[in-house]
Amino acid sequence: MANTSHRFLTSIRKKTSHFSPSPIPPLSFLNQNPNPRTQNSNLNPKTPILSNTPFSPLSLRSIFSAIHLCNSVENPKTLTPTPENPRILNPNPRTRTPLEKQFETWIDKLKPGFTPDDVADALRSQSDPDLALDIFRWTGQQRSYKHNHVTYHTMIQIAISGKRFGHAETLMEEVIAGACSGSVPLYNSIIRLCCGKKPLFNRAFDVYKKMLRSPDCKPSLETYTLLLNSVLKKFNKLNICYVYLNAVRSLLKQMKASGVIPDTLALNLIIKAYSKCLEIDEAIRIFREMGLYGCEPNDYTYSYITKGLCEKGRVSQGFVFYKEMRDKSLVPSSSTYMILICSLSLEQRFDDASSILFDMLSNSRVPDLLTYKTLLEGLCREGRGNDAFELLEELRKKDSSMGERTYKNLLDELHFQSRE
């Protein structure tokens, strides 16, 4: 390759020798400044510059381009052009990634005049959410085409399932801004996304209000269930419960006004909200209305009301709901069992509390240490120390999860209470 370049340069010199008898200056002059005004003052003013050489910059570029062409002829692989400039030769052409090849394959499958249904099918066929988003964006830029609620709904679901929540939020904002016509499944999907993330809690109600204003996308039962469940997550403290209880009342009122028939799940959420705020009469009123909607109360329904009644101090009424629940072969939650046992023990109804405790163990519910201590220490304070010791031994046999440490702790506490 070097010999070829030398022979080519020698032939060029022979052909251009009639321009000037002087030989070709050394190549070191290429590093000098071609503008005499900006030359370094330390340079010799007699030093030749590019403009004074026998060859102009254009002719030199032609010579070296020809030399590179000769070298490339011997190595044809270096003739591959780059996408940025086809005239510049790229010695190492970049190969396409599998994702790019797959993207081009799907683009080729989308024939001219494709519809939103075609795009939705192409999106569902992608296992890679990033590739699906590339197809979604590319199709959205084509002429005579616009995404509709089907494609947006499909893409949002793909983004959420692929844990691309940032992309899902961007698509959500586009829909809210009016990028496409809405639909109930699309809006519900956006509300579910907002309810799953605390910073987007208020955004869920923005979508809900948009549905209320829409003539053909009114909120459905799923919409109200998602919003009620999201509001109840805020019920972590009693004083905060009252703040959000108004939102629950408003949702219930709008649900009835719009003719949406609630199911057991939605009614249970409303009963839970009232019970947590100790609005027990309201909770029981909803409980009595369940039959009007064709709904049957389940174990959650009874558990919410029983807990609320005990926390309100209406233990006897809570015990009645417990018995009604057990008559229907419904099993309370562990927290319902424990609060009922403790409430009965504080009212010195130890026999009822003991029977509920054994019922709890028979249904594979495990009481905590506080429940045991409330019942056993209550017996000791009432002068029934022997009954407390016998009950502890019997509980140790029934409760396989009671460790040695828990047993010794309870036993020491009973001895201390008996000495007093």
Secondary structure, 3 states (H helix, E strand, C coil): CHHHHHHHHHHHHHHCCCCCCCCCCCHHHHHCCCCHHHCCCCCCCCCCCHHHCCCCHHHHHHHHHHHHHHHHHHCHHHHCECCCCCCCECCCCCCCCHHHHHHHHHHHHCCCCCCHHHHHHHHHCCCCHHHHHHHHHHHHCCCCCCCCHHHHHHHHHHHHHCCCHHHHHHHHHHHHCCCCCCCHHHHHHHHHHHHCCHHHHHHHHHHHHHHHHCCCCCCCHHHHHHHHHHHHCCCCCHHHHHHHHHHHHHHHHHHHHCCCCCCHHHHHHHHHHHHHCCCHHHHHHHHHHHHHHCCCCCHHHHHHHHHHHHHHCCHHHHHHHHHHHHHCCCCCCHHHHHHHHHHHHHCCCHHHHHHHHHHHHHCCCCCCHHHHHHHHHHHHHCCCHHHHHHHHHHHHHHCCCCCHHHHHHHHHHHHHHHHC
